[in-house]
Amino acid sequence: MAAASQLLVVDTSVARACGESDRPPAPQVLAVLRTIYKICHRAVVSNELNAEWERHTHKNRAFNRWRTQMLNKRKLIRRPLRRLDEIRNGCGYSETTWR
């Protein structure tokens, strides 16, 4: 059975970990990024996350190659950053539930 496509967030710490090294965790992280691409998952990117990627991964060829592939296939989805209270309210939880 084929894996279902998911919307995922690739944090900057993950992006930084997939450098060109063959020492752990780089090969494993790069394998995960390749799997995200091959299975047709999509990555959700806010302006803030994109700026973080730019600051911290500009020399990381492996990550930038993956990001370019994702962009070319239109698998990077731009979404505005949501505030935590918006997410909580959207889930039907009241403020007292989270205390």
N, C-alpha and C positions, 0 to 999 in steps of 0.2 A: 504494500500500500504506500502511496506517495505521501510524503510529509506535507502537512498543511502550511501554507505561507503565513508568516507572522510578521507583525510590526515590532521591531526591536530597537533598543537604544544601545549604542556602542559608546561607552564612556571613554573619556580621554585616557584613563589609566589602562584600559584594554588596548587602545590604539598605540600607546607608548610601549606596551609590553611585546608587541609583535615585530620588533626590530629585526635586522638582518642576521642576528646571532643564531647559532645552532644549539645554544644552551637554553635549558628551560627557564621561563615558560614560553619563550618566543615561538618555537615550532608548534606548540599546542595552540597558542593564541592565533597564529596565522592559519592553522587548520580550521579553527572555528570560524574565522572570517571567510575563508574559502567556502566553507559549508553554508554560511549565510548567503553567499552569492549564488552557489550552485542550486540550493533548494528553493530559490526564488523568494526568500525572505526579503523584507524591506527594512531599511534603517530609518528611524525617525530622528530628524535633526532640527533643533531650534537654532536661532541666531546665536544664542549664548554658547551652545555646544560647538557650533561651527567655529566660533572665535577661539574657543579653547583648543580645538583641533589644530587651528592655524598656529597658535602660540607654541604648542607643545610637540607637534608632529611634523613640522616643516622639513626636517631632515630624514624622516623615516620613509625610505623608499617603498618598503613593503606595504605599509599602511596607505600611503598615497597612491600606490598602484591599485589597491583594493578600492579605495574611495573613487578613483577615476573610473574604474570598471562599473561600480555601482551607479555613478552619475550617468555614464553612457547608456546604461540599461534602464535609466529612470527608476532606480530602486532606492534612492535617497529622497525621503519625503520631508519637505519643510513643514514644520508645525510651530506655532508660537508656544513659548514656555507657559505652562499652566501653573497657577499658584496652588499650593497644597489645599487651601480651603475650598477652591473650586473642585478639586478632585474629590475631597471628602463629601461635599454637598452633592456631587454627581452620583456618588455611590449610595446615597440615601442615609448616610450616617449623620447624627446630630453632633454638635460640639461636645456634649457630655459623654458620648460614646468613646471619644478619643482621649479622654483624660485618664 
